[in-house]
Amino acid sequence: MPDTMNLFSPQWDDYELIDTGGFEKLERFGKYLLIRPEPQAIWPKSLSPEEWGKATAVFRKESGSFGDNERGEWSLRPGMEQQWRINYRYGDMQLRFRLGLTAFKHVGIFPEQAVNWNYIYDMVCRQKIDSPQVLNLFAYTGGASLAARAAGAEVTHVDAVRQVIGWSRENMEASRLSGVRWVVEDVPKYVRRELRRGKKYHGIILDPPAYGRGPNGEKWTLEEGMNELMTHCRQLLIPRQSFIVLNLYSMGFSPRIAENLVKAYFPAVRGECGELSVCDRTGNRLPLGVFMRGTV
């Protein structure tokens, strides 16, 4: 099963990775240009300081913070909004997202995930099942959930942060969709409860963080919790005409790690693994995570 390099589609009108380097990235979300830290962009910037100086918002992290939980502050130019909306289209799928400037450098979507949104949409459409059931774990603001729902799936969206669930609901309503089941819960607890109920799913999507907390302070670490979670997902996933998508973001993880993890629990999986990357204007490929996805 060869690795594949998936690049974010340049046809997304409302997003562009403009330049990378100097441990930063310059991006366009809709009409706004943002500069955010990027620890993997160790090469020098390609564009001029004048081009970078056009940014409408710049995130500066606090001293001593690092990784996905970098805290900091945004410096805004006049006219920059705290919240705005962008669109994403693929085939008949039309999604709309509310973006916002958070204290942890995130803005509400991970653009490299668009290739997975397309995949999820296609997988649900191809299943040709009345109301296929899809479970999205560590689901954040719902791009994958909305892709599955747009294709006709009954979607259960699980995340531990209540404010993120509210954000996801806004995105659903802005995308003129309805019917997603929202669950504010610690993911391992919820999955164990679904097993006791005898629940089954036609698709499971996992975006586990390296470290996190449940709504009641439950501790999650990838190293300690992932194998138990995969064991339970194997029991939840219908073993035919179904799909699984796993994303991993820890720096240093290769696609083979994602592949080995999925194949250990789903030996018959047929699919692909690789890096989720985005190309900037000068052709530099910025890796932003690894994935394994396939059918069982």
VENRA-V36971 format. One record per backbone hydrogen bond with DSSP energy under -1.0 kcal/mol. NH is the residue of the N-H (numbers start at 0). CO is the residue of the C=O. E is the energy in kcal/mol with one decimal. If there is no record, write none. Layout:
NH|CO|E ; NH|CO|E
This chain:
3|272|-2.9 ; 5|274|-1.8 ; 7|276|-1.6 ; 11|8|-1.1 ; 12|10|-1.0 ; 14|11|-1.5 ; 15|27|-1.7 ; 17|25|-2.2 ; 18|25|-1.4 ; 20|23|-2.2 ; 21|42|-3.0 ; 22|40|-3.4 ; 23|20|-1.1 ; 24|35|-2.2 ; 25|18|-2.9 ; 26|33|-2.8 ; 27|15|-3.0 ; 28|31|-2.4 ; 29|13|-2.8 ; 31|28|-1.8 ; 33|26|-3.0 ; 34|56|-2.2 ; 35|24|-2.0 ; 37|22|-2.6 ; 40|37|-1.7 ; 41|39|-1.9 ; 51|47|-2.0 ; 52|48|-2.1 ; 53|50|-1.4 ; 54|51|-1.6 ; 55|32|-2.4 ; 56|32|-1.5 ; 57|74|-2.1 ; 58|34|-2.5 ; 59|72|-2.9 ; 61|70|-3.7 ; 64|61|-1.8 ; 69|66|-1.3 ; 71|102|-1.5 ; 72|59|-2.2 ; 74|57|-3.0 ; 76|55|-2.5 ; 79|76|-2.0 ; 83|98|-1.6 ; 85|96|-2.1 ; 87|94|-2.7 ; 89|92|-2.4 ; 92|89|-2.6 ; 94|87|-3.4 ; 96|85|-2.7 ; 98|83|-3.9 ; 99|106|-2.1 ; 100|81|-1.5 ; 101|105|-1.8 ; 104|101|-1.2 ; 112|109|-2.5 ; 113|110|-2.0 ; 116|112|-2.2 ; 117|113|-2.3 ; 118|114|-1.6 ; 119|115|-2.9 ; 120|116|-2.5 ; 121|117|-2.5 ; 122|118|-2.9 ; 123|119|-2.4 ; 124|120|-2.1 ; 125|121|-2.2 ; 126|122|-1.1 ; 133|153|-2.6 ; 134|202|-2.6 ; 135|155|-2.9 ; 136|204|-3.0 ; 138|157|-2.3 ; 141|138|-1.8 ; 145|141|-2.9 ; 146|142|-1.9 ; 147|143|-2.2 ; 148|144|-2.4 ; 149|145|-2.7 ; 150|146|-1.1 ; 151|148|-1.6 ; 152|147|-2.4 ; 153|131|-3.2 ; 155|133|-2.6 ; 156|180|-3.1 ; 157|135|-2.8 ; 158|182|-2.2 ; 164|160|-1.7 ; 165|161|-2.1 ; 166|162|-1.9 ; 167|163|-2.5 ; 168|164|-2.3 ; 169|165|-2.0 ; 170|166|-2.0 ; 171|167|-2.4 ; 172|168|-2.6 ; 173|169|-2.6 ; 174|170|-1.7 ; 175|172|-1.4 ; 176|171|-2.3 ; 180|154|-2.9 ; 182|156|-2.5 ; 184|158|-1.3 ; 189|185|-2.4 ; 190|186|-2.7 ; 191|187|-2.1 ; 192|188|-2.0 ; 193|189|-2.4 ; 194|190|-1.9 ; 195|191|-1.8 ; 196|192|-1.5 ; 197|194|-1.1 ; 198|193|-2.3 ; 200|235|-2.6 ; 201|132|-2.7 ; 202|132|-1.2 ; 203|242|-1.8 ; 204|134|-2.7 ; 205|244|-2.9 ; 206|136|-1.5 ; 211|219|-2.2 ; 213|217|-2.6 ; 216|213|-1.8 ; 219|211|-2.6 ; 221|209|-2.2 ; 224|220|-2.6 ; 225|221|-1.9 ; 228|224|-2.0 ; 229|225|-2.6 ; 230|226|-2.1 ; 231|227|-2.0 ; 232|228|-2.4 ; 233|229|-2.3 ; 234|230|-1.1 ; 235|231|-1.6 ; 236|232|-2.2 ; 237|200|-3.1 ; 242|201|-1.7 ; 243|293|-2.4 ; 244|203|-2.2 ; 245|291|-2.8 ; 246|205|-2.3 ; 247|289|-2.8 ; 252|249|-1.8 ; 256|253|-1.2 ; 257|253|-1.0 ; 258|254|-2.5 ; 259|255|-3.2 ; 260|256|-2.1 ; 261|257|-2.1 ; 262|258|-2.8 ; 263|259|-1.7 ; 265|261|-2.4 ; 268|265|-2.2 ; 269|294|-2.5 ; 271|292|-2.5 ; 273|290|-1.8 ; 275|288|-3.2 ; 276|5|-2.2 ; 277|285|-1.7 ; 279|283|-2.3 ; 280|17|-1.4 ; 282|279|-1.9 ; 285|277|-3.1 ; 287|275|-3.5 ; 289|247|-2.7 ; 290|273|-2.5 ; 291|245|-2.0 ; 292|271|-2.4 ; 293|243|-2.1 ; 294|269|-2.5 ; 295|241|-2.1
